[in-house]
C-alpha cells in the first residue's frame, strides 16, 4: 500500500488495517528459515528450478508485509491515533 493510499484511509479503516496485518516476528522468522532451508536443499539436490523460485517469492511477500506494517504505524503516529 503506497503512502498516498494510506493518507486516503479514514482513521477507523487505518486502525483495522493495522490490526489485520500485525506481524508475529517468531512465526515469520520460522517460515523464512524454513523456506531458506527448502532453497538450500533444492540447490544442493536439483540446482535451480521451480522448487527454488516459489520460496523466494514467499520470502519476498513476508518481508514486504513488515514494510507495509511499518508504513501503517507511521501514518497512525502522524495522525496521533496510537
KELO-249948 format. One line per field, with one value per residue (C-alpha): residue in three letters; chain; residue number from 1; x, y, z. Coordinates in steps of 0.5 Angstrom, whole numbers, plus 2048, in hexadecimal, padded with zeros to 3 digits. Layout:
r c(ALA/...);
c c(A/...);
k c(NUM/...);
xx c(X/...);
yy c(Y/...);
zz c(Z/...);
END
This chain:
r c(UNK/UNK/UNK/UNK/UNK/UNK/UNK/UNK/UNK/UNK/UNK/UNK/UNK/UNK/UNK/UNK/UNK/UNK/UNK/UNK/UNK/UNK/UNK/UNK/UNK/UNK/UNK/UNK/UNK/UNK/UNK/UNK/UNK/UNK/UNK/UNK/UNK/UNK/UNK/UNK/UNK/UNK/UNK/UNK/UNK/UNK/UNK/UNK/UNK/UNK/UNK/UNK/UNK/UNK/UNK/UNK/UNK/UNK/UNK/UNK/UNK/UNK/UNK/UNK/UNK/UNK/UNK/UNK/UNK/UNK/UNK/UNK/UNK/UNK/UNK/UNK/UNK/UNK/UNK/UNK/UNK/UNK);
c c(A/A/A/A/A/A/A/A/A/A/A/A/A/A/A/A/A/A/A/A/A/A/A/A/A/A/A/A/A/A/A/A/A/A/A/A/A/A/A/A/A/A/A/A/A/A/A/A/A/A/A/A/A/A/A/A/A/A/A/A/A/A/A/A/A/A/A/A/A/A/A/A/A/A/A/A/A/A/A/A/A/A);
k c(1/2/3/4/5/6/7/8/9/10/11/12/13/14/15/16/17/18/19/20/21/22/23/24/25/26/27/28/29/30/31/32/33/34/35/36/37/38/39/40/41/42/43/44/45/46/47/48/49/50/51/52/53/54/55/56/57/58/59/60/61/62/63/64/65/66/67/68/69/70/71/72/73/74/75/76/77/78/79/80/81/82);
xx c(800/803/804/7FE/7F9/7FB/7F9/7F2/7F0/7EC/7EE/7EA/7EC/7F3/7F3/7EF/7F4/7FA/7F6/7F6/7FD/800/806/809/810/811/80D/80F/816/815/811/817/81C/818/818/81F/820/81C/820/827/824/822/828/82C/828/825/828/824/81C/815/816/81B/817/811/814/818/811/80E/814/813/80C/80D/813/80E/809/80D/80F/807/806/80C/808/802/805/808/801/7FE/803/802/7FB/7FC/7F8/7FD);
yy c(800/807/80D/810/80B/80B/812/811/80C/80E/80D/807/804/805/802/7FC/7FB/7FB/7F6/7F2/7F1/7F2/7ED/7E8/7E8/7E1/7DE/7E2/7E0/7D9/7D9/7DD/7D8/7D2/7D5/7D6/7CF/7CD/7D1/7CF/7C7/7C9/7CC/7C6/7C1/7C3/7CA/7D0/7CE/7D0/7CD/7D2/7D8/7D7/7D8/7DE/7E2/7DF/7E2/7E9/7E9/7E8/7EE/7F2/7F1/7F4/7FA/7FC/7FB/800/805/804/805/80B/80E/80C/810/816/816/816/80F/80B);
zz c(800/7FE/802/7FE/7FF/807/807/804/809/80F/816/817/811/812/819/816/811/816/81A/814/812/819/818/81D/81D/81F/81A/815/817/817/810/80D/810/80D/806/806/808/802/7FE/800/7FF/7F8/7F6/7F9/7F6/7F0/7EE/7EC/7EB/7ED/7F4/7F5/7F2/7F6/7FD/7FA/7F8/7FF/803/7FF/801/808/808/804/80A/80F/80B/80A/811/813/80E/811/818/816/813/81A/81D/818/81A/821/822/825);
END
